[in-house]
Structures are given as C-alpha cells and as structure tokens.
Amino acid sequence: MSERLKIKLSIANRVYPLTITPDQEEGLRLAAQKIDTTIKQFEKSYSVQDKQDVLAMCALQFATQNEQKTIDKTSLNEDLESRLIAVNELLDTHLNNNVL
C-alpha cells in the first residue's frame, strides 16, 4: 500500500487540508497555483471582488479549456484515422497490383 501525505493547499485565501498519494502532490500544487493566478487576473481585469464569482469564472475557464482539448483530440484522432485508412488503401492497392 502506498504512503499517504497530508498537505494543505491554499486557494482563494482559504486552506484546504488533503490526504493524497505522493504522485498527486506536484499536480495539486501546480493546479492550486494556477487557480490563484487566474483569480488574481480576473480580479484585476474585471474588478470582481466576490470570491464566489471569481471562482465560478475560474471553473468555467478551466472546464472550457478541458472541453476544448477533448474536442481537439477527437478531431485529431478522426483526421489521423482517415489518413491511416488512406495509407492502408494505397498499400492494399500496391500489394494487390504487385501480386498478380
């Protein structure tokens, strides 16, 4: 069984205690930093003071980025699949022509 770590993350001036595995720590700390940076940008750019509004805007931004990556990945996979099908058809044609 892997060792568990107890860490505290600060997000929007609130501390959240978490129990995690060691391999999660770096990602969680980076995510917390990214959230705080985004909060500061929203507060500065939009003069928003209500933390709940800023957190909702952050959540929307991160969710949108995640969804866009999923859309982009799906599109890339479809493009790759169609190219592989075309290459496969060329190979089949070439092999069939050379066998006869």
C-alpha positions, -999 to 999 in steps of 0.1 A, spaced: 0 0 0 14 34 -9 22 60 16 -3 89 21 7 125 25 -12 152 44 -8 185 27 -25 219 29 -34 239 -2 -43 275 -2 -69 285 -28 -86 319 -28 -72 327 7 -87 295 22 -67 265 33 -78 230 23 -62 200 40 -59 170 18 -47 134 22 -30 123 -11 -6 99 -26 29 113 -33 25 112 -70 -5 136 -68 13 163 -49 30 182 -77 -1 183 -99 -23 195 -70 2 222 -60 5 234 -96 -33 234 -100 -37 254 -68 -11 280 -81 -28 282 -115 -62 288 -98 -48 316 -76 -31 332 -106 -63 331 -126 -82 345 -96 -58 374 -95 -61 380 -132 -99 380 -131 -100 403 -101 -76 427 -118 -92 426 -153 -129 427 -142 -128 444 -108 -146 414 -93 -144 413 -56 -168 384 -47 -146 353 -44 -175 330 -54 -180 349 -87 -143 347 -94 -141 310 -86 -171 304 -108 -153 322 -136 -122 302 -130 -142 269 -130 -158 280 -163 -124 288 -179 -108 256 -168 -138 235 -178 -138 252 -212 -101 245 -217 -106 209 -208 -136 205 -232 -117 222 -260 -88 198 -255 -112 169 -258 -127 184 -289 -93 190 -304 -81 155 -295 -112 139 -311 -107 160 -343 -71 150 -344 -80 113 -339 -105 115 -367 -80 131 -390 -54 106 -381 -78 77 -387 -88 90 -421 -51 93 -431 -43 58 -419 -73 44 -439 -60 62 -470 -25 49 -464 -39 14 -459 -59 16 -491 -27 27 -510 -8 -2 -495 -36 -27 -504 -37 -14 -539 0 -16 -543 2 -51 -529 -27 -63 -550 -11 -49 -582 23 -65 -575 9 -99 -565 -7 -105 -599 
